Amino acid sequence: MNTKAICPNCGAEGTAGRFCEYCGTKIPMPKPKRKKKSDSDSDEEKRIFEFQTSEEDAVQKMLYQLTEKENLPKDFFQNCKVDDVKPYYIPVYYYQCSFEAPWSCVKLVTREYEVYNRSTGRNEKKKTTERYPMNGVAMDSFTYITCAGRKEDLPKELYEFINTEMITKGASYYDNSKVRELTNKESAILVENGGFSHDVLWKRNCEGLLAARVGKTVRSQLPDRYEDLSYSYSYNNPCWDMILPFWVVYYSYQGKKFVFVTDGLVNTTRLYSPVDEKQASESESIKKDLAQKSSKSGWSIFYFILFSLATLITSIFLTESDISFWCLLLSIIFMILTLINGSKTKKRLREKKKAQAVQTKYLNEAWLQRKKQLSSTLTHNSFGITEAKAKELLNSIKREVERKDMSVDSNANCLWVKLITYIVLIIWGITLVVGVRTYTKHILQERQAEIERMEKAEMERKAIEAQKYEKEELLKRISRSAITDLQKLALPDSIKEIRRITDWDSISYKFTPSGYLTKIEAYRLNYNEFHIYNFNQGKLVSSKDKEDYNDNVEYKTYEEEKALSIFDDDNNKNTLYAREGIYRNEVGSIYYDERGRIIGGSHSFISSSGDADFVYDNKGRATDGNYFVLPLSVYTPYPLFIPSDLDEITVTRQNDKIVLYSTEDKYHKRMKTLYTFIYWNKQAIEQEQQRISIQNEMMTVDDSVAVASPADSLATD
């Protein structure tokens, strides 16, 4: 059913509970409304339900229910007295209600789909929620009964009984009721109408029940997942005035008053009875003990099944060839836990069964005691019922006692626990044996493979060690190049050229970006000498010399290599050799400290003693012990520029590449010395470092491959 309604936003007509076709606003459901009564629903119409039972039937029913009542005092029937039995005719409103509830919602459906992930190269599953609008109409019909008499005119127990126990049981009474007038006898027990209208009592007692019923009926039609639910309902509740019969039995026990309420059919009852507190405490204690043992047995069963499954799962992995120690350990632990919990489960099941037996025995004995007590009491106390009704009750009790099974079984059947335990144990044992055999075979294979890998690794190690040894030997041969020529002179590696000009001579030293000497150009005015020396890998590879001595001697070019050996005679000494042809002449020696700096030298042409020793001060300057200027004393083809001990140093910078030192000699005041330092730019140094790094990476231990020194590329600059 689609209920038309007006959109609150744009005023267009649409369907209640759905979205407006024009503006998209959801149209609210109309408020619940009651349909108008038809003409057939006359307020003057009254229906009467006659008593179907007698006073004795009510008492009989009460006595029987008392025998079924737990925790009844043991001497109840001996001390029970029926004080009064009163009939009542109660006016009630009988509502025959039906409703229609249009509803709408959005159904939610989750769907899975795959999306390709470029980063992982795989399809990934994702979820999306699709929404579908739904609507429907929920319908139902039912009956309600509510008391129309005033609460003050009725026993409290009877009023509550009608509005609770009887409220939904009106159909059977309506079908068997008659439209007639009350007799004088019936009028005498009639309770007057309280003057409340149908609508008032409906809203007070029934409207909440209707709303709950509508909501339940609507939700029974909804999908599993939904949102945005809305519904409204309209209902029709024609009402009739009815008069229903009731019995109220008043009885007492040890001076205390109690009530038994039932309708005229003795179908629906409410019993108020005394309680033996001692029995109630015992019964509660027995129930708690049973509940506790049931909980323990339940947890034992849970853990037993859990560890059984865990044992079976780990047993599957035992058959794998690469089982780990931890897998085997877990399997053993789970099997032990299965056995332990199996034993606990059987024990606690037996305890639970015994507790159930105790409770059953207690309840049976109490029940039998109440039945026998009533039977014994009826022989001398009829409780106001006829002999025939008493005999009928006695016979009924006798049949029940005969049919009652009083036997109690306290033995728990734990066969299923034993069966599961044996099955798990057998499967675990089989898989363990298979797993151990497979693992043993796998270990042997692994061991053989490991031996083969070790043999191969040993061969590779020996090959690597051989290569390493050859490489180390090669590196030893070129290790001297690790200390640059500039470092030996306590000068920075960034120097490109050093020029030294005095009144007597002019010498130029040229270096690579790595700090290695490539060329020496020397001119000595006093001797009219001119020399050019080219170096590569620490060796003098070529030279040109002019020695005039004022005799006009032409330049001499030495075709033969003048080689300068750089190999150590010991850790801190290099012996210099000049070779022409087959002759090898010792030129001199240079001495180093632990840091690789030059600290002394010797040469055949050194004046005086032929030896020169010098030290470095805290400024990095070097002199001999007698403050004799070393560059004037030591004259070899090897780079021997050493800053002298000077009184005065002035510095001038030009474009950050040339630094000029203007100095005055301490002992030769008449001589001016000009030192010019030309530096490599940063880019050239970085390129050289990169070249050396690549060259070292490509270095091979093969002796047939030439190994270059850092000075190779610029040897001829």
HUGIRA-V756607 format. One record per pair of residues at least 4 apart in sequence whose C-alpha atoms are under 8 Angstrom apart, sorted by the first residue. I is the first residue (numbers start at 0). J is the second residue. If there is no record, write none. Layout:
I_J, I_J
//
This chain:
0_101, 0_135, 0_136, 1_14, 1_15, 1_101, 2_14, 2_15, 2_101, 3_12, 3_13, 3_14, 3_15, 4_12, 4_13, 4_14, 4_15, 4_26, 4_28, 4_29, 5_10, 5_11, 5_12, 5_13, 5_15, 5_26, 6_10, 6_11, 6_12, 6_13, 6_19, 6_24, 6_25, 6_26, 7_24, 7_26, 8_22, 8_24, 9_21, 9_22, 11_19, 11_21, 13_17, 13_18, 13_19, 13_20, 13_26, 14_18, 14_19, 14_26, 15_26, 15_27, 15_28, 15_29, 16_25, 16_26, 16_27, 16_28, 16_102, 16_103, 16_229, 16_230, 17_25, 17_26, 17_27, 17_103, 18_23, 18_24, 18_25, 18_26, 19_23, 19_24, 19_25, 19_26, 27_229, 28_229, 28_230, 28_231, 29_231, 29_232, 30_231, 30_232, 31_231, 31_232, 31_233, 31_234, 32_232, 32_233, 32_234, 33_233, 33_234, 33_235, 33_236, 34_233, 34_234, 34_235, 34_236, 35_235, 36_40, 36_235, 36_236, 36_237, 40_44, 40_237, 40_238, 40_239, 41_239, 42_238, 42_239, 42_240, 44_178, 44_239, 44_240, 45_178, 45_179, 45_239, 45_240, 45_241, 45_242, 46_173, 46_176, 46_177, 46_178, 46_179, 46_239, 46_240, 46_241, 46_242, 47_176, 47_177, 47_178, 47_179, 47_181, 47_241, 47_242, 47_243, 48_172, 48_173, 48_175, 48_176, 48_177, 48_241, 48_242, 48_243, 48_244, 49_176, 49_243, 49_244, 49_263, 50_244, 50_245, 50_263, 50_264, 51_263, 51_264, 52_56, 52_57, 52_263, 52_264, 52_265, 53_57, 54_58, 54_84, 54_86, 54_246, 55_59, 55_383, 55_384, 55_385, 55_388, 56_60, 56_265, 56_388, 57_61, 57_246, 57_248, 57_261, 57_265, 58_62, 58_248, 58_382, 58_383, 58_384, 59_63, 59_384, 59_388, 59_389, 59_392, 60_64, 60_265, 61_65, 61_259, 61_270, 62_66, 63_67, 63_392, 64_68, 64_270, 65_71, 65_272, 66_366, 66_369, 66_370, 66_373, 67_366, 67_369, 69_362, 69_365, 69_366, 70_274, 70_275, 70_276, 70_278, 70_279, 70_282, 71_75, 71_272, 71_273, 71_274, 71_275, 71_278, 71_369, 72_273, 72_274, 72_275, 72_278, 73_368, 73_369, 74_78, 74_372, 75_79, 75_252, 76_372, 76_373, 76_376, 77_372, 77_376, 78_252, 78_253, 79_250, 79_251, 79_252, 79_253, 80_250, 80_251, 80_252, 80_382, 81_248, 81_249, 81_250, 81_251, 81_382, 81_383, 82_248, 82_249, 82_250, 82_251, 83_248, 83_249, 83_250, 84_246, 84_247, 84_248, 84_249, 85_246, 85_247, 85_248, 86_188, 86_244, 86_245, 86_246, 86_247, 87_188, 87_189, 87_190, 87_244, 87_245, 87_246, 87_247, 88_185, 88_186, 88_188, 88_189, 88_190, 88_242, 88_243, 88_244, 88_245, 89_146, 89_147, 89_148, 89_189, 89_190, 89_191, 89_242, 89_243, 89_244, 89_245, 90_146, 90_147, 90_148, 90_189, 90_190, 90_191, 90_192, 90_240, 90_241, 90_242, 90_243, 91_144, 91_145, 91_146, 91_147, 91_148, 91_240, 91_241, 91_242, 91_243, 92_144, 92_145, 92_146, 92_147, 92_197, 92_238, 92_239, 92_240, 92_241, 93_142, 93_143, 93_144, 93_145, 93_169, 93_173, 93_238, 93_239, 93_240, 93_241, 94_142, 94_143, 94_144, 94_236, 94_237, 94_238, 94_239, 95_140, 95_141, 95_142, 95_143, 95_236, 95_237, 95_238, 96_140, 96_141, 96_142, 96_143, 96_234, 96_235, 96_236, 96_237, 97_138, 97_139, 97_140, 97_141, 97_234, 97_235, 97_236, 98_138, 98_139, 98_140, 98_213, 98_232, 98_233, 98_234, 98_235, 99_136, 99_137, 99_138, 99_139, 99_232, 99_233, 99_234, 100_136, 100_137, 100_138, 100_213, 100_217, 100_230, 100_231, 100_232, 100_233, 101_134, 101_135, 101_136, 101_137, 101_230, 101_231, 101_232, 102_134, 102_135, 102_136, 102_137, 102_217, 102_228, 102_229, 102_230, 102_231, 103_132, 103_133, 103_134, 103_135, 103_227, 103_228, 103_229, 103_230, 104_132, 104_133, 104_134, 104_225, 104_226, 104_227, 104_228, 104_229, 105_130, 105_131, 105_132, 105_133, 105_225, 105_226, 105_227, 105_228, 106_130, 106_131, 106_132, 106_133, 106_222, 106_224, 106_225, 106_226, 107_128, 107_129, 107_130, 107_131, 107_224, 107_225, 107_226, 108_128, 108_129, 108_130, 108_131, 108_224, 109_126, 109_127, 109_128, 109_129, 110_126, 110_127, 110_128, 110_129, 111_124, 111_125, 111_126, 111_127, 112_124, 112_125, 112_126, 112_127, 113_122, 113_123, 113_124, 113_125, 114_122, 114_123, 114_124, 114_125, 115_120, 115_121, 115_122, 115_123, 116_120, 116_121, 116_122, 116_123, 117_121, 136_217, 137_213, 137_216, 137_217, 137_220, 138_216, 139_216, 141_167, 142_167, 142_168, 142_169, 142_170, 143_166, 143_167, 143_168, 143_169, 143_205, 144_161, 144_162, 144_165, 144_166, 144_167, 144_168, 144_169, 145_161, 145_162, 145_165, 145_166, 145_200, 145_201, 145_204, 145_205, 146_158, 146_161, 146_162, 147_192, 147_193, 147_194, 147_195, 147_200, 148_152, 148_153, 148_190, 148_191, 148_192, 148_193, 148_194, 149_153, 149_191, 149_192, 149_193, 150_154, 150_155, 150_158, 152_190, 153_157, 153_158, 153_190, 154_158, 155_159, 156_160, 156_258, 156_260, 157_161, 157_247, 157_260, 158_162, 159_163, 159_164, 160_164, 160_165, 160_260, 160_269, 161_165, 161_166, 162_166, 162_204, 164_168, 164_267, 165_169, 165_267, 168_172, 169_173, 170_174, 171_175, 172_176, 172_243, 173_241, 181_185, 181_186, 182_186, 183_187, 184_188, 185_189, 195_199, 195_200, 196_200, 197_201, 197_238, 198_202, 199_203, 200_204, 200_205, 201_205, 201_206, 202_206, 202_207, 204_208, 205_209, 206_210, 207_211, 208_212, 209_213, 210_214, 211_215, 212_216, 213_217, 213_232, 214_218, 215_219, 216_220, 217_221, 221_225, 243_262, 243_263, 244_262, 244_263, 245_260, 245_261, 245_262, 245_263, 246_260, 246_261, 246_262, 246_263, 247_258, 247_259, 247_260, 247_261, 248_258, 248_259, 248_260, 249_256, 249_257, 249_258, 249_259, 250_256, 250_257, 250_258, 251_255, 251_256, 251_257, 252_256, 252_257, 252_273, 257_271, 257_272, 257_273, 258_270, 258_271, 258_272, 259_268, 259_269, 259_270, 259_271, 260_268, 260_269, 260_270, 261_265, 261_266, 261_267, 261_268, 261_269, 262_266, 262_267, 262_268, 274_279, 275_279, 276_280, 277_281, 278_282, 279_283, 280_284, 281_285, 282_286, 282_358, 283_287, 284_288, 285_289, 285_354, 285_357, 285_358, 286_290, 286_358, 287_291, 288_292, 288_354, 289_293, 289_351, 289_354, 289_355, 289_358, 290_294, 291_295, 292_296, 292_347, 292_350, 292_351, 292_354, 293_297, 293_348, 293_351, 294_298, 295_299, 295_347, 296_300, 296_344, 296_347, 296_348, 296_351, 297_301, 298_302, 299_303, 299_340, 299_341, 299_343, 299_344, 299_347, 300_304, 300_340, 300_341, 300_344, 301_305, 302_306, 302_340, 303_307, 303_336, 303_337, 303_340, 303_341, 303_344, 304_308, 304_337, 305_309, 306_310, 306_333, 306_334, 306_336, 306_337, 307_311, 307_333, 307_334, 307_337, 307_420, 307_423, 308_312, 309_313, 309_330, 309_333, 310_314, 310_330, 310_331, 310_333, 310_334, 310_337, 310_423, 310_427, 311_315, 311_423, 311_426, 311_427, 312_316, 313_317, 313_326, 313_327, 313_329, 313_330, 314_318, 314_330, 314_426, 314_427, 314_430, 314_431, 315_319, 315_430, 316_322, 316_326, 317_322, 317_326, 317_327, 317_430, 317_431, 317_433, 317_434, 317_435, 318_322, 318_430, 318_431, 318_433, 318_434, 318_435, 318_437, 319_434, 319_437, 319_438, 320_434, 320_437, 320_438, 320_441, 321_438, 321_441, 322_326, 322_327, 322_434, 322_438, 323_327, 324_328, 325_329, 326_330, 327_331, 328_332, 329_333, 330_334, 331_335, 332_336, 333_337, 334_338, 334_424, 334_427, 335_339, 336_340, 337_341, 337_420, 338_342, 338_420, 339_343, 340_344, 341_345, 341_416, 341_417, 341_420, 342_346, 343_347, 344_348, 344_416, 345_349, 345_413, 345_416, 346_350, 347_351, 348_352, 348_411, 348_413, 349_353, 349_409, 349_410, 349_411, 350_354, 351_355, 352_356, 352_408, 352_409, 352_410, 352_411, 353_357, 353_409, 353_410, 354_358, 355_359, 355_409, 356_360, 356_407, 356_408, 356_409, 357_361, 358_362, 359_363, 359_407, 360_364, 360_405, 360_407, 361_365, 362_366, 363_367, 363_405, 364_368, 365_369, 366_370, 367_371, 367_400, 368_372, 369_373, 370_374, 370_396, 370_400, 371_375, 372_376, 373_377, 374_378, 374_393, 374_396, 375_379, 376_380, 376_381, 377_381, 377_382, 377_389, 377_393, 381_385, 381_386, 381_389, 384_388, 384_389, 385_389, 386_390, 387_391, 388_392, 389_393, 390_394, 391_395, 392_396, 393_397, 394_398, 395_399, 396_400, 397_401, 398_402, 399_403, 413_417, 414_418, 415_419, 416_420, 417_421, 418_422, 419_423, 420_424, 421_425, 422_426, 423_427, 424_428, 425_429, 426_430, 427_431, 428_432, 429_433, 430_434, 431_435, 432_436, 433_437, 434_438, 435_439, 436_440, 437_441, 438_442, 439_443, 440_444, 441_445, 442_446, 443_447, 444_448, 445_449, 446_450, 447_451, 448_452, 449_453, 450_454, 451_455, 452_456, 453_457, 454_458, 455_459, 456_460, 457_461, 458_462, 459_463, 460_464, 461_465, 462_466, 463_467, 464_468, 465_469, 466_470, 466_700, 467_471, 468_472, 469_473, 469_700, 470_474, 470_699, 470_700, 471_475, 472_476, 473_477, 473_700, 474_478, 475_479, 476_566, 477_481, 477_708, 478_482, 479_565, 479_566, 480_536, 480_537, 480_708, 480_709, 482_486, 482_487, 482_595, 483_487, 483_492, 483_513, 483_514, 483_515, 484_488, 484_514, 484_515, 484_516, 484_638, 485_489, 485_490, 485_491, 485_492, 485_514, 485_515, 485_516, 486_490, 486_491, 486_492, 486_514, 486_595, 486_596, 487_591, 487_595, 487_596, 487_597, 488_596, 488_597, 488_639, 488_640, 488_641, 489_596, 489_619, 489_620, 490_494, 491_514, 492_512, 492_513, 492_514, 493_512, 493_513, 493_514, 493_678, 493_679, 493_680, 493_684, 494_510, 494_512, 494_514, 494_676, 494_677, 494_678, 494_679, 495_509, 495_510, 495_511, 495_512, 495_514, 495_676, 495_677, 495_678, 495_679, 496_507, 496_508, 496_509, 496_510, 496_675, 496_676, 496_677, 496_678, 497_507, 497_508, 497_509, 497_674, 497_675, 497_676, 497_677, 498_505, 498_506, 498_507, 498_508, 498_673, 498_674, 498_675, 498_676, 499_504, 499_505, 499_506, 499_507, 499_672, 499_673, 499_674, 499_675, 500_504, 500_505, 500_506, 500_672, 500_673, 500_674, 501_505, 501_670, 501_671, 501_672, 501_673, 502_670, 502_671, 502_672, 503_523, 503_524, 503_525, 504_521, 504_522, 504_523, 504_524, 504_525, 505_521, 505_522, 505_523, 506_519, 506_520, 506_521, 506_522, 507_519, 507_520, 507_521, 508_516, 508_517, 508_518, 508_519, 508_520, 508_638, 508_640, 509_516, 509_517, 509_518, 509_519, 510_514, 510_515, 510_516, 510_517, 510_518, 511_515, 511_516, 511_517, 511_710, 511_713, 511_714, 512_679, 512_683, 512_684, 512_687, 513_684, 513_687, 513_688, 513_709, 513_710, 515_709, 515_710, 516_534, 516_537, 516_638, 516_710, 517_533, 517_534, 517_535, 517_710, 517_713, 517_714, 517_715, 517_716, 518_531, 518_532, 518_533, 518_534, 518_714, 518_715, 518_716, 519_530, 519_531, 519_532, 519_533, 519_636, 519_638, 520_529, 520_530, 520_531, 520_532, 521_528, 521_529, 521_530, 521_531, 522_527, 522_528, 522_529, 522_530, 523_527, 523_528, 523_529, 524_528, 526_546, 526_547, 526_548, 527_545, 527_546, 527_547, 527_548, 527_549, 528_544, 528_545, 528_546, 528_547, 528_548, 529_543, 529_544, 529_545, 529_546, 530_542, 530_543, 530_544, 530_545, 531_542, 531_543, 531_544, 532_539, 532_540, 532_541, 532_542, 532_543, 532_636, 533_539, 533_540, 533_541, 533_542, 533_714, 533_715, 534_538, 534_539, 534_540, 534_541, 534_714, 535_539, 535_540, 535_708, 535_710, 535_711, 535_714, 536_707, 536_708, 536_709, 536_710, 536_711, 537_563, 537_564, 537_565, 538_562, 538_563, 538_564, 538_565, 539_560, 539_561, 539_562, 539_563, 539_636, 540_560, 540_561, 540_562, 541_557, 541_558, 541_560, 541_561, 542_556, 542_557, 542_561, 543_554, 543_555, 543_556, 543_557, 544_554, 544_555, 544_556, 545_552, 545_553, 545_554, 545_555, 546_552, 546_553, 546_554, 547_551, 547_552, 547_553, 548_552, 559_579, 559_580, 560_578, 560_579, 560_580, 561_577, 561_578, 561_579, 562_576, 562_577, 562_578, 563_575, 563_576, 563_577, 563_578, 563_637, 564_573, 564_574, 564_575, 564_576, 565_573, 565_574, 565_575, 566_573, 566_574, 567_571, 567_572, 567_573, 567_574, 568_572, 568_573, 568_574, 569_573, 571_590, 571_591, 571_592, 571_593, 572_588, 572_589, 572_590, 572_591, 573_588, 573_589, 573_590, 574_585, 574_586, 574_587, 574_588, 574_589, 575_585, 575_586, 575_587, 575_588, 575_589, 576_583, 576_584, 576_585, 576_586, 576_587, 577_583, 577_584, 577_585, 577_586, 578_582, 578_583, 578_584, 579_583, 586_602, 586_603, 586_635, 587_600, 587_601, 587_602, 587_603, 587_635, 588_600, 588_601, 588_602, 589_597, 589_598, 589_599, 589_600, 589_601, 590_597, 590_598, 590_599, 590_600, 591_595, 591_596, 591_597, 591_598, 591_599, 592_596, 592_597, 592_598, 598_612, 598_613, 598_614, 598_615, 599_610, 599_611, 599_612, 599_613, 600_610, 600_611, 600_612, 600_633, 601_605, 601_609, 601_610, 601_611, 601_633, 602_609, 602_610, 602_633, 602_634, 602_635, 603_609, 604_609, 604_633, 604_634, 605_609, 605_610, 605_632, 605_633, 605_634, 606_632, 611_623, 611_629, 611_632, 611_633, 612_622, 612_623, 612_624, 613_621, 613_622, 613_623, 613_624, 614_621, 614_622, 614_623, 614_624, 615_619, 615_620, 615_621, 615_622, 616_620, 616_621, 620_641, 620_642, 620_643, 620_644, 621_641, 621_642, 621_643, 621_644, 622_626, 622_627, 622_628, 622_629, 622_641, 622_642, 622_643, 622_644, 623_627, 623_628, 623_629, 626_644, 627_632, 628_632, 628_643, 628_644, 629_633, 629_641, 629_643, 630_634, 630_639, 630_640, 630_641, 633_639, 634_639, 635_639, 643_664, 644_664, 644_665, 645_662, 645_663, 645_664, 645_665, 646_662, 646_663, 646_664, 646_665, 647_661, 647_662, 647_663, 648_660, 648_661, 648_662, 648_663, 649_659, 649_660, 649_661, 649_662, 650_658, 650_659, 650_660, 650_661, 651_658, 651_659, 651_660, 652_656, 652_657, 652_658, 652_659, 653_657, 653_658, 656_677, 656_678, 656_679, 656_680, 657_675, 657_676, 657_677, 657_678, 658_675, 658_676, 658_677, 659_673, 659_674, 659_675, 659_676, 660_673, 660_674, 660_675, 661_671, 661_672, 661_673, 661_674, 662_671, 662_672, 662_673, 662_674, 663_667, 663_668, 663_670, 663_671, 663_672, 664_668, 664_670, 664_671, 664_672, 679_683, 679_684, 680_684, 681_685, 682_686, 683_687, 684_688, 685_689, 686_690, 687_691, 688_692, 689_693, 690_694, 691_695, 691_709, 692_696, 693_697, 694_698, 698_706, 699_704, 700_704, 707_711, 710_714
//
